[in-house]
């Protein structure tokens, strides 16, 4: 797939427009998002580890 110069210029202008609209999060927003993401990762890890333990322990019991 070949891009022409006009298409490439249009894409670059779109990216620049999006970057201009983006803003850096404040410290409290960043900390809140980090805590939520960390809690979600911990929850998923706990669920995965629990499933692993069940699959490792249950077959030995039968």
Secondary structure, 3 states (H helix, E strand, C coil): CCCCHHHHHHHHHHHHHHHHHCCCCCHHHHHHHHHHHHHHHHHHHHHHHHHHHHHHHHHHHC
